[in-house]
Structures are given as C-alpha cells and as structure tokens.
Amino acid sequence: MHDFAEVVGDVRIADDVLVAPGAAIRADANVVFSLGAGTAIQDGVLIQALREGRVLGDDDKSYAVWIGANVCIAHKAIIQGPAYIGDQAFVGFRSTIFNARLGAGCIVMMHALVQDVEIPPGKVVPSGAVITQQDQADRLADAQPPDLAFVAELTTINQALRTGYGQAVMMSSQPSDAADQHDRAPLTSIAQDNGTKIMQPQRLTTDIVQQVRQLLNQGYKIGTEHADARRYRSNVWQTCSPIQSTREGDVLTALEACLEEHTGEYVRLFGIDPAVKQRIASTTIQRPDGKPVAVQTRAVPNAGHTSPTSSYSSGGNTPTSATGGDLSHHVRNWLSQGYRIGLEHADVRRYRSNVWQTCSPVQASSEHEAMAAVQACVSEHRGEYVRMFGIDPVAKRRVSPVTIQRPDGPVSLGNPGGSTTTPASSYAGNGAATAAPSGQLSSEAVQQVRGLLSQGLKIGTEHADARRFRSNVWQTCSPIEATRESEVLAALNACVQEHAGEYVRVFGIDPTAKKRLSPTIINRPGQAGNNGHSASDGSNGASTSGGSTYAAASPPANGSRHHGHQPLSEDVVQQVRQLVGQGYRISLEHADVRRYRSGAWQTGGMIEGQNPSAVLSALESGLASHAGEYVRLIGIDPHAKRRVLETTIQRP
C-alpha cells in the first residue's frame, strides 16, 4: 500500500494486494469492503459505496463492495458500490462500475459504464460502452484471445509497478527536509505530473465526475462560473475561462484548474446545449468553507431536445431532489395530469407505527411553486421521513406515494433505470404495473424490483384469486431470501407462473422498520397474451383486436388544428415530437370513469406516421373521439417491443 493511497473504514485486504498512489478506498460507517488476494488497485482508482445496498460475497457474507482474487482495477476507474467483481476480472482505465455484478473473468475496457446489471462470466464490455439494461449485458460477446492477451500484459505491468513502488518507499524512508514541508494529501483522480512530483489535493468527487460524464455523453458542452460570498448572496456569477474541449480528460483538467484558481469562492458547473444556446443542470461544486458539496447526477435529455419545462434555471435555485432521480420530473408529471401534490412527514417512532403528519397543503399549480413548497417541507423536517404523493381530485385518492427523505438523508426515488414511465402508472396499495405476457415480468416490474433492491430492501410477494382480491385477502408466496437481482427475478417469475390466473403483487420489506413498502400488482387474471407477445400490445388485459388504427392525416393548409376540442398542451407536443424524433411509435388508450377506477384501459390503436405534425393531428382526432373519457399517451420502442412512456393527457 503506497503512502499516497487513502484507505478509510472497514476494508478487508487479503495478501499480495497492490494499492497504488492516488487510490482512494472509502468505506463509510457500517459499510464493508473486501479485496481478494493478488488484486491490483492502480493509480487514481476510487472505490466507495452507498450506505444502502449490499452484494453477497463468495464467502456468503454481505458486502458493499466485493472484489475477488487476481482482479485488476486500472488507472482512474471508479467502483461505486453496491458492486461485485469476480475473480480474474479486469476494469479498464476511467471506467465506472455502479450497482452491478461482474462475473469471473469479465473484461471491461476503457471509458465504459456498467450500471444496474449483472454481467455473465467471461464477457467483454467494449470501450466507451454504456451498459445499463440487462438485455444489453446478456448480448455481450465472450472475451477473445486478443482481449485476454491485453489483460495478461497489464498483469505483468502490475508486477513491475509493485516492485517500483516498493523501491520508492524504501528510498523515501530516509529523512528529508523537503518531504517534511508537504502534507500527504489524498491524490486527485486527474492529477498531472507538474515536474516536481508533488501532486495536487483532490477536488473533483466521484459525483462531479459522473455529472460531467453524463453531460458530455448527452452532447452538451461544459461551462463554469464563480462568485465570492457577497456576489453569491446577490446571485451575481462571473464566468470562468471557457472550456472548448469535449474530451472528458481535458474537461476535468480545466475544472480542476478553475477550482484551484477560485479557492475560497463558490464555483458551479452547467451543461450548454449548443443547438438551442441554453444552459442546463446548473450544479454547485465548491464552497468557500471547503466543506464537501452534495452533488447528485441528474437525468438530462439529449442536447437539442431540451424543453423549457425540463431545463434548469441559470440561477441554480430550482429545488431538485437530492436523490438519484429528478424530483421535479415527478412533480411535473403529476401536475400535467391534473393531480395536486401532497406531503407528509414522520419521525422514527411514528414511522414505525405508520403514523404520518401532513405538511402544509401545496396549493400551487405551477411546477416552480410546487417545488418550492416541497423543498420547504423537506428543509423544515430534516432528520425525519418525508414522503410525497399525487392527489387525484376526481377519484379522491392519493397516487404513488414516494419517500423522498429519510433521517439519514435523501433516498432513491425508485426509478433507477431511467424509465420514462410516469409515476401514475403504479399506484400504492393496489397499483398495477403495465401488463406483461402471462408468466413473464414486465419491464416496469423489473425496474420496481431493481429500485427496491438498490435501497437495501428485501422483496416479498402475495397472490389472491378474484374472490379474495375483492375482499383484499392476500396469501403469501414462498419467501424470497435472495438479494441478488437475478435470483429475485427468477423467484418472482416462478411465483407468477405458479399462480397464473390470479392476482400477484410485489412489495419491499424494510428490515429495519419491519414494514412493507410500495406494493405493486405485477400480474392479473386477465393479462393477455401467449408468451412472446409484446406487453405493449395492450394494457391490463384489454383486448386489442377491437382497437382502431388512426391514420396520420396531413394537417390543414392553414396550419390550424381540429376545432371544437381543447388544443394539446405544449408539454404533450414536446413529448410527442421527442418520441417521434427518437423513432418510437405512438398509440392511445382510453377509459371511462368506471374502467379508470378499475385500471381497465381500452386500446385506441396505433397512430401511423413519422411526421410530428401529422402525428399530432391524428392525436387530436383520437382525443376528440374519446371526449369525456380518460385518454393516455403510450410511447412504444418498436425494437425492444416495450413501452417507454405512459402519461394521461385527457381527463373527463
């Protein structure tokens, strides 16, 4: 272990392990890491973990990060737990592993992202790949002889590094006045040799690097601003030197230089959309007092598709969730569907008893005012549980409660896979995920399970036939003891197949509070289809045979749309244009008030056409045909045969 490496917390290191200079291994309280024998952690590697979420090590014990034997983690890679890396695996330069499992002998090449998936043993992830869906992981090719030869060469270099660092430590053991003049600070992940061999302190955290990487991958350029305390109070920012490069290494180096130049000031970064000349996702990354800044990666659209409702204010004052998801996205979806926003809070004692207290009512109808009210409630009740939900004013019920704060800080919103399905698609208590073919789990159900596991929850299942369902009498399926995603999904599939023709629901189990969370129906007696039919062919068992297909008519010559019907909102228009631009298909579903309460939607058929104007015209025709009913817009990925969006666009 090099003197310039940083190891903090309960990190269990086996024999013959190399921890090179600049490596930072940080195990927070109640978090355990394990590094197997013969493993090499090269220069600038960062290993840390979330407080929630664990993996099962080869010794059948729970760890936040498990790294097997003879693993090579190359320069400046990031391992963000929960993560499992099997024996003989290789993680390439600047690659990121987060909430994932790598089987034995896996090879992850350079600048890759592996998140929320399990990579089978012996597979290779190409350079620059982004693997965030399990079907992507399953399609990866096996490692070839050239790949194995490359890893073998790096293993030989590791032995030379170990020898060289050992000699350097022996030489530096002699007293030196020059050495005494410098503190041994942790190394930066992008530190450069400045000719004196003195490295700079770390300034860019993993979260900042992830935010920059996401913005660059989405086609944005990076901008920075700084302000002293006086200007910060007046919201007067000054621009740092422009960053013209789009290469990640150059951008991070420029950010380090900006932070160093403006030490003792506030510094923030933001994305710049070169197509619409607009900034997005402004994030403060430095404070004058030097305290660490909580930076959370935000989901952002591709450059050129930014809408006014999804962009962030340049002042950086728009309240956003401190979780992995975008809180404003949930609020925006609820408001666009006519729901109101509700908030509740509970201390630890009341939380165990499920006794919640209501925050001040949110009367706002605009996103900005609603977000300000949410932020006020969260700030007022720090150290408590806070949850948010939508309120349906017609059905007089709450929709999709989601916990946004715990006593120890913010929590995941349960949308880790980046699904664009609206929160209203799953209701608390008796909510239903989108229908899937009989005996198969829908993508929404998989995402729900993945979100629960990422929060450290266990999974439970129940089933009920139609008679018991009407009486709300559920029977428990076989307990699921596993915490690995693949094993949990296998057990859920087995439960669904065993109780085909019945209702089946899944829920999270909080092992600390001893209570269940987020029950969601994943199977109904009438769910359609033979295996192999797409879940997007219908919803909740509704037949598609009777549905009509709307032809995308050409818009009128004068540019006007259908008269006698309320025009589409700008949010819907932007959403449709984005879906069509990305190659997705559009369809409609409708339901009267009775069917809406039962979740029984009827298909309105597919909207044919590739021109956004024509699709919007056909969409308005569909709304006019079902005036006085609920209508929801469905986005369908024709290649993956799955839904990517469900959002209600008309109410009675």
Secondary structure, DSSP 8 states (H G I E B T S, - for coil): --TT-EEESEEEE-TT-EE-TT-EEE--TT-EEEE-TT-EE-TT-EEEE-SS--EE-TTS-EESEEE-TT-EE-TT-EEEEEEEE-TT-EE-TT-EEEEEEE-TT-EE-TT-EEES-EE-TTBEE-TT-EE-SHHHHHT--B--HHHHHHHHHHHHHHHHHHHHHHHHHHHHTS--HHHHTS----B-TT----SS----B----HHHHHHHHHHHHTT-EEEEEEE-HHHHHTT--EE-S------HHHHHHHHHHHHHHTTTSEEEEEEEETTTTEEEEEEEEE-TT-------------TT---TTTS--TTS-S---SSSS-HHHHHHHHHHTT-EEEEEEE-HHHHHTT--EE-S-----SHHHHHHHHHHHHHHTTTSEEEEEEEETTTTEEEEEEEEEETTEE---S-TT-----GGGS-TTTEE-----TTS--HHHHHHHHHHHHTT-EEEEEEE-HHHHHTT--EE-S-----SHHHHHHHHHHHHHHTTTSEEEEEEEETTTTEEEEEEEEE-TT----TTS-GGG-STT--STT---EE-----TTS---TTS----HHHHHHHHHHHHTT-EEEEEEE-HHHHHHT--EEEEEEE-S-HHHHHHHHHHHHHHTTTSEEEEEEEETTTTEEEEEEEEE--
